[in-house]
Amino acid sequence: MKDEDRPMPMNRIKAVLAEKQVSAKQLCIAVGKNEATVSRWCNNKIQPSVSQLQEIARFLDVDVRELLCPTK
């Protein structure tokens, strides 16, 4: 698959977790979601809702915009 054929990631949850040295398991507990859901968020298979993004941002102490990939 060529690079231009790959979908662009929509979120940076995995990267921010690494930057903050927080595990996906800790995020699961904090937001009340199972590991499979958080894994799919981290791998951009599915996207959290806006309210879930806000909850994740609060837990990670970041601006919600840091969890999103820029479009420009």
N, C-alpha and C positions, 0 to 999 in steps of 0.2 A: 504494500500500500504506500503510495506516495504521500509526502508530508502534506501537500495541499488537499489530499482526499480525506485526511484525518479530521474529525470534528475538533474544534477548539474547545479546551476545557472551559467550563462555565464558572467553576469556583476554585478557590485556593485553600480550601479547608485543610487538606493534607499538609500543604506547605506551612500554613500558620500553626498547625499543631506541632510540627517539627521546630519551627522558630521559637515557640513558647515552651518547648520540651514537655508537652502534654500528650498523653497517650490517647488513642481512640477509645480505649476502655473507659478512661476518665470522662471523656466527652459523652459516651453512652450513658453513664450514670448521671451526669449533670443535666442532660436534656431528656432523660427518660426514654431513650430509644434503644433498640437492640443492636447488637454488634453488626449484624448484616446490613441494617439500614445505614449506619454510620460508615461502614466500609463502602457501600455504594455511593454515598455522598463524596467520600474521599477520592474515589476512583472515577468520579463524574459519570457514573452510570445513571444516577437519578439526581435530582436537585431538591434541596430542602425548600420549603415554603419561605416566604418573606418573614413571617413571624418566627419560624425555626431559625433562620439566619440571624435574626435579632437576638434570639436566645443564645445561640452559639457565640455571637460577638460579645455579649455580656459576660458569658462564662470565660472567654479567652481574653477579656479586657482589651478589645480592639474595636475600631470603627467598623461597622458592618461592611463598608466599602472595601476594606482590606481582605474580605473573604471572597470578593468577586474579581474575576479577571477583567482588566480594562478592555473596552471595545474600541478605543482610539489610541 
